[in-house]
Amino acid sequence: MEKERRPRILYLDGLRCIAISTVILFHYFSRWTPPRNLENLYPYGNAFSALFQYGGYGVQLFFIVSGFVITMTLYRCASPVEFGVRRFARLWPAMALCSVLTLLLTRVIPNHSFHVSAMGLIPSVAFFDPDLLNKIFHTGRFEWIDRAYWSLFVEVRFYFLAALVYYCRKERFAANSYLFGRIILALSLVASLLHIQKLDAALSLFFISGYLPWFLIGIAFFLRENKIEERLRAGLFSVGVLSLLGNAALNRSYLEAGLAMGIPLLFLAASRVSVLNRILSRRLLTGVGAASYSLYLLHQNVGTALIGWLSEVLNFRGYASAILAVLTACVVIMMAKLIYAYWEVPMDRLIVGAWKAHMGRAAAMRPAGSLRADEGGVHSMPAPALPRRVDESAA
C-alpha cells in the first residue's frame, strides 16, 4: 500500500527562499563586477556590490537544509537503491532541462560573456567537477554550463557519504555520523595546521571537509526536530559549529565566525520562534522555496546575460537600471516555478512510480519466501522509529 503522503515542512521552504534570494542578489549585483570579476557585466556597475557581497553564503544555508532533508529521506528509504532512485528522480530531470535551457538561452541572448560549449553538458548532468574531468582526460574542454553548479558536486558527495554511514548500521546512524565528523574534521584541522596539502586536498575531495560541518549541523537539526538521540545531536551540532569557528580563527575572519553562529541560529529560530516560523511558512516564500532548485540552476548565467542585454536595448544605465535586475529575477522565478510544477514534480513521480512498479513486478515473480539483498539482511533492518511524522515531499 502506498504511504500516506505527508505535508511539507513549510519553514524549510521558507529557508530555501532566503537562501536562493541571497544567492541571486549576490550574482546580480556583486559577482560579475570588479573586484570579483575583471570585466563589469552590470549596467549599474559595482554601485550595489558592497550591499550583497556576502549573499553567496546562502549556499551554506542550503547545505544545512540538505543535511536535514537527506537524513529525513534516509530514514524513510528501505534500501540504498531506493535512496539512489529518489535522489536521481529529484535532481537529474531538473538539471538536464535547466542545463540545456541555459546553454540555449545564453546562445540566443546577444553580447554577453557566458559562452559555454555543449561539452559543458557532460559534467553538469553528471554532477561531476569539470576540473577533475579535465585532469582525467588531459583536456581543457570541460566546464560547468553555469559556474553555480559547483555546489551540486558537493551535494552528491554528501549523499554518498550519508548513505554509506546510514546503511552500514541504521540504528547507529547518529553515533556513526558523530564519529565520522569528528575524525574527518580533526584530520582537516591537523592538515591545515601542519600545511599537509595532499592530506587537505584528499579530505576535501573525498570527504567534503570544507563543507561537512554545515551538513552535520543539518543532521543535528533533523534529530532535534524528531527528538532523537539528544546527546548525539548536541555533539553533532557542537562538532559542526566548533569546526567552523576553528576555521574562522585560522583564517582570522570575523565574518566566518559570525556566519558559523548566525546561519545555524537562523535555522534554529525558524523552527522554534513562532512568529518567524509563520513568516517563513507564507505561500509567497514557500512557493519560491519549493522551486529553489530549478531557480538555482537557471538564475546566474541566463539572468546576468538578460540584465546586460536589456540595458543595451533600453539604453538604461546608472543606479536606476537596478530595476532590470529585479525584473529579471521575477522572470527567472516564474520560469523556475513553471519547471517545478510541470517538469520537476511530474518527472519525480514518474521515475519513482516506475521504480516501485518494477519492484512490485519483480516481487510478484519471485517464489514465496525468497529474499532479495535489498529486502532483507543488513539492508532490511528497520530504521529507528520517528516519534513524529517527517515530511516526504520536501526531499
C-alpha positions in Angstrom: 0.0 0.0 0.0 1.3 3.5 -0.9 2.4 5.5 2.1 0.2 8.4 3.1 1.7 11.5 1.6 2.8 13.8 4.3 2.7 17.6 4.3 5.8 19.7 3.6 7.7 21.3 6.4 6.9 24.8 5.3 9.6 26.7 7.2 12.2 24.6 5.3 10.9 26.0 2.0 10.9 29.5 3.6 14.6 29.0 4.5 15.3 27.8 0.9 13.7 31.0 -0.3 16.0 33.1 1.9 19.0 31.1 0.7 18.2 31.4 -3.0 17.3 35.1 -2.7 20.7 36.0 -1.2 22.5 34.0 -3.8 20.6 35.7 -6.6 21.3 39.2 -5.1 25.0 38.2 -4.9 25.1 37.1 -8.6 23.1 40.0 -9.9 24.9 42.8 -8.0 28.3 41.7 -6.8 29.7 38.6 -8.5 30.2 40.0 -12.0 31.9 43.3 -11.4 35.3 44.3 -10.0 36.9 43.3 -7.8 35.4 39.8 -8.1 35.4 39.9 -11.9 37.8 41.8 -14.1 35.0 42.8 -16.5 31.9 44.6 -15.3 28.8 42.9 -16.6 26.2 45.1 -14.9 24.7 48.4 -16.3 24.8 49.7 -12.7 28.5 48.7 -12.3 29.6 48.0 -8.7 27.2 50.5 -7.2 25.5 47.9 -5.1 28.3 45.4 -4.8 29.1 46.0 -1.2 25.5 45.5 -0.1 25.3 42.0 -1.4 28.9 40.8 -1.4 28.1 38.1 1.2 25.0 36.8 -0.5 26.9 33.8 -1.8 26.8 32.4 1.7 23.2 31.4 1.1 24.7 28.2 -0.3 25.8 27.3 3.3 22.2 27.6 4.4 21.3 25.3 1.6 23.8 22.8 2.9 22.2 22.8 6.4 18.8 22.3 4.8 20.2 19.5 2.8 21.7 17.8 5.9 18.2 17.9 7.4 16.4 16.7 4.3 18.8 14.0 3.3 18.7 12.5 6.8 14.9 12.6 6.6 15.0 10.8 3.2 17.4 8.1 4.5 15.0 7.4 7.5 12.2 6.5 5.1 14.1 4.7 2.4 14.3 0.9 2.9 17.5 0.4 0.9 20.4 2.2 -0.8 18.7 1.5 -4.2 15.6 3.3 -3.1 17.6 6.2 -1.8 19.5 6.4 -5.0 16.4 6.3 -7.2 14.7 9.0 -5.1 17.8 11.3 -5.3 18.1 10.7 -9.0 14.4 11.5 -9.6 14.7 14.6 -7.5 17.8 16.1 -9.1 18.5 14.8 -12.5 15.4 15.8 -14.6 15.7 19.4 -13.5 19.4 19.5 -14.1 19.0 18.0 -17.6 16.3 20.5 -18.6 17.9 23.6 -16.9 21.4 23.0 -18.2 20.1 22.6 -21.8 17.9 25.7 -21.3 20.9 27.7 -20.0 23.0 26.6 -22.9 20.4 27.5 -25.5 19.3 30.8 -23.9 22.8 32.1 -23.5 23.4 31.4 -27.2 20.2 33.4 -28.1 20.8 36.4 -25.8 23.5 38.5 -27.6 26.6 40.3 -26.3 27.4 38.6 -23.0 30.4 36.7 -21.5 28.8 33.4 -20.7 29.8 31.4 -23.8 29.9 27.7 -22.9 30.3 24.8 -25.4 27.9 21.9 -25.4 30.7 19.9 -23.8 29.6 21.7 -20.6 26.5 19.5 -20.5 28.7 16.4 -19.6 29.9 17.5 -16.2 26.7 19.3 -15.5 24.3 16.4 -16.0 26.8 14.0 -14.3 27.2 16.3 -11.3 30.9 16.0 -11.6 33.6 18.6 -11.3 34.8 19.6 -14.8 38.3 20.3 -13.4 38.6 16.7 -12.4 37.4 15.6 -15.8 39.9 17.8 -17.5 42.7 16.2 -15.4 41.5 12.7 -16.1 41.2 13.2 -19.8 44.1 15.6 -20.2 41.9 18.3 -21.8 40.6 21.7 -21.0 37.2 21.3 -22.8 35.0 20.5 -19.8 33.3 23.3 -17.8 30.1 23.8 -15.9 27.2 25.1 -18.0 26.8 27.5 -15.2 29.5 28.0 -12.5 26.8 28.0 -9.8 26.6 24.2 -10.4 29.8 23.7 -8.3 27.7 23.2 -5.2 25.9 20.2 -6.7 29.2 18.3 -6.8 29.4 18.9 -3.1 25.8 17.8 -2.5 26.1 14.5 -4.3 29.3 13.6 -2.4 27.4 14.3 0.8 24.6 12.0 -0.4 27.1 9.2 -0.9 28.7 9.6 2.4 25.4 9.9 4.4 24.0 6.8 2.7 27.2 4.9 3.4 27.1 5.8 7.1 23.3 5.2 7.3 23.1 1.8 5.6 26.1 0.3 7.3 24.1 0.3 10.5 20.9 2.2 10.6 20.3 2.2 14.3 23.7 3.8 14.8 23.4 6.5 12.2 23.6 9.4 14.7 26.6 7.9 16.6 28.5 7.0 13.4 27.8 10.4 11.9 29.2 12.0 15.0 32.3 9.7 15.0 32.8 10.2 11.2 32.5 14.0 11.6 35.0 14.2 14.5 37.6 12.1 12.6 37.4 14.0 9.3 37.3 17.4 10.8 40.1 16.6 13.2 42.3 15.4 10.3 41.3 18.5 8.4 42.5 20.7 11.3 45.8 18.8 11.5 46.3 19.2 7.8 45.7 22.9 8.0 47.9 23.5 11.0 50.8 21.5 9.6 50.2 22.6 6.0 49.9 19.0 4.7 48.5 19.9 1.3 48.0 16.4 -0.1 46.0 15.3 3.0 44.0 18.5 2.9 43.2 18.0 -0.8 42.2 14.4 -0.2 39.9 15.2 2.6 38.3 18.0 0.6 37.8 15.8 -2.5 36.6 12.6 -0.8 35.0 13.8 2.4 34.0 17.4 1.6 35.8 18.5 4.7 35.4 22.2 4.0 31.6 21.9 3.9 30.9 18.9 6.1 30.3 21.0 9.2 27.2 22.6 7.6 25.7 19.2 6.7 26.4 17.8 10.2 24.5 20.8 11.7 21.6 19.9 9.4 21.7 16.3 10.6 21.6 17.6 14.2 18.6 19.8 13.5 16.7 16.8 12.0 17.4 14.7 15.1 16.3 17.6 17.2 13.1 18.1 15.2 12.2 14.4 15.8 13.5 14.2 19.4 16.1 11.5 18.6 19.5 11.0 20.3 19.6 14.1 22.5 23.3 13.7 23.4 24.5 12.8 19.9 22.6 15.6 18.2 24.2 18.1 20.6 27.5 16.5 19.8 26.9 16.8 16.0 25.9 20.4 16.4 28.9 21.2 18.5 31.4 19.5 16.2 30.0 21.4 13.2 29.9 24.8 14.8 33.3 24.4 16.6 34.9 23.3 13.3 33.6 26.4 11.6 34.8 28.6 14.4 38.2 26.9 14.3 38.5 27.6 10.5 37.4 31.2 11.2 40.2 31.5 13.8 42.8 30.0 11.4 41.7 32.4 8.7 41.4 35.3 11.2 38.0 36.0 9.8 35.3 37.6 12.0 32.9 37.2 9.1 33.3 33.4 9.0 32.9 33.3 12.8 29.7 35.3 12.5 28.3 33.1 9.8 29.2 30.0 11.8 26.9 31.2 14.6 24.4 33.2 12.6 23.3 30.7 9.9 22.6 27.9 12.4 20.8 30.3 14.7 18.6 31.4 11.8 17.7 27.7 11.2 17.0 27.2 14.9 14.9 30.3 15.1 12.9 29.2 12.1 11.9 26.0 13.8 11.3 27.4 17.3 10.2 31.1 17.1 6.5 31.0 16.2 6.5 34.5 14.6 9.4 33.7 12.3 8.0 30.2 11.6 4.7 31.7 10.4 6.5 34.3 8.2 8.7 31.6 6.6 5.6 29.5 6.0 3.8 32.1 4.0 2.9 31.0 0.4 4.9 33.8 -1.2 8.1 32.4 0.3 7.3 28.7 0.3 6.4 28.9 -3.4 9.8 30.3 -4.3 11.5 27.9 -1.9 9.8 24.8 -3.4 11.1 25.8 -6.8 14.6 26.9 -5.5 16.4 24.0 -7.1 15.4 24.9 -10.7 15.8 28.6 -9.8 19.4 27.9 -8.6 20.2 26.1 -11.8 18.7 28.8 -14.1 19.4 32.2 -12.5 23.0 33.1 -12.9 24.2 33.0 -16.5 20.7 33.5 -18.0 19.8 36.2 -15.6 23.1 38.2 -15.8 23.1 37.9 -19.6 19.5 39.1 -19.7 20.2 42.1 -17.5 23.1 43.2 -19.8 21.0 42.7 -22.9 18.0 44.6 -21.6 20.2 47.5 -20.6 21.6 47.8 -24.1 18.2 47.5 -25.8 16.6 50.1 -23.4 19.8 52.2 -23.2 19.4 52.1 -19.5 22.4 52.8 -17.2 23.2 54.0 -13.8 21.6 53.4 -10.4 18.1 53.3 -11.8 19.0 50.4 -14.1 19.0 48.1 -11.0 15.3 47.7 -11.7 16.3 45.4 -14.6 17.8 43.0 -12.0 14.6 43.0 -10.1 12.5 42.3 -13.3 15.0 39.6 -14.4 14.7 37.9 -11.0 10.9 37.9 -11.4 11.3 36.3 -14.8 13.6 33.5 -13.8 11.5 32.9 -10.7 8.4 32.4 -12.9 10.4 30.1 -15.2 11.6 28.1 -12.2 8.0 27.8 -10.8 6.7 26.5 -14.1 9.6 24.0 -14.4 8.9 22.8 -10.8 5.2 22.4 -11.4 5.2 20.9 -14.9 8.6 19.1 -15.0 10.3 18.5 -11.6 7.3 17.1 -9.8 5.8 15.1 -12.6 9.2 13.6 -13.5 9.9 12.8 -9.9 6.6 10.9 -9.6 7.1 9.2 -12.9 10.6 7.9 -12.1 9.8 6.8 -8.5 6.5 5.3 -9.7 8.2 3.3 -12.4 10.7 2.0 -10.0 8.0 1.0 -7.5 6.1 -0.8 -10.3 9.2 -2.6 -11.3 9.9 -3.7 -7.8 6.3 -4.8 -7.4 6.5 -6.9 -10.6 9.8 -8.4 -9.5 8.5 -9.3 -6.1 5.4 -10.9 -7.6 7.5 -13.1 -9.9 9.8 -14.5 -7.1 8.9 -17.7 -5.3 7.3 -17.2 -1.9 9.9 -16.9 0.9 12.7 -15.8 -1.4 14.7 -12.7 -0.4 16.5 -10.0 -2.3 19.6 -8.4 -1.0 17.9 -5.0 -0.7 14.8 -6.5 1.0 16.5 -8.5 3.7 19.6 -9.0 5.6 21.6 -5.8 6.6 19.6 -3.5 4.3 16.2 -4.5 5.7 16.9 -3.6 9.3 14.1 -1.3 10.4 15.1 2.4 10.6 14.8 3.9 14.1 11.3 4.9 14.8 10.4 8.6 14.5 8.2 10.0 17.2 6.7 12.3 14.7 5.9 12.2 11.0 8.5 13.6 8.7 8.0 15.5 5.5 8.1 13.3 2.4 7.6 15.9 -0.2 10.3 18.3 0.6 13.2 15.9 -0.1 
